[in-house]
Amino acid sequence: FLNLIGLQQSNFPDAWWGSTLYWILRILLIFPFYQVLLVIYGWLFGQFNFFWAFEKKMLKRIGLGFLL
């Protein structure tokens, strides 16, 4: 997905903030996909309730519990 949208480290400047910006954007873009994929795989393997509870607990711990 990141290659598809053109998010590659070579597209950022060589300064220290270029690398920092790249990693911040990478984490912010990958995190939502991880959350969705986790629930989808849980549903596919019949463990939706477990992964849904895990998801809610994880989001509450990082301060994003208001989303649910």
N, C-alpha and C positions, 0 to 999 in steps of 0.2 A: 504494500500500500504506500509506504513512504517513497519508494522509487517511482511509483506511478504518479504521485503528485509532485515529484521533483525535489524532495527533501533529501539532499545529499550533502555531506560535509564539504565537498569541493565547491558547493555553491555559496558558501559563507566565507567572509574574509579570514585571513590568517591571523588576525589580531586575537587577543585572549577572549574578547567579548563575542567574537564570531563562533568560536567553539562552544562557549557557554550558551549562547542563544540556540545553537543547533541542538544541544542536548536537552535544553528546557522544552523546545518545541517537540522534539522526539518523544519525550516522556508524556507531555500533554496530549499528544495525538495517539500514542499507543495505549494509554491507560483506559480510555473508554472502550476501545476495541477488546481489550483483555476482559473487561467486566462483562461485556455482551457475550463474548465467546465462552466464558466460563459458565454462564447460565445456559447457553445453547447446548454445550457438551453435557452438562448435567441433565438437561431435558432428554437428549438423545440416549443417554445411558440409564435413564430411569431414576435419576437422583436429583430431580429438580428441586424438591423441597429442601434438601440439604444445602445445595449450592445457593439457593435463593436466601436462606437464612444466613449463610456465610457471607454473601454479598451485602446484605443489609448491615451485618455486624461490622464488616470491613469499612463500609462507607460512613457509618456512625463514628468509628474510631478516628477517621481522618477528617471529621468535621463536615461531611457532606450528607449526613443523615436526613437533612431537610428535603433532599431530592426524592426520598421514598415516602 
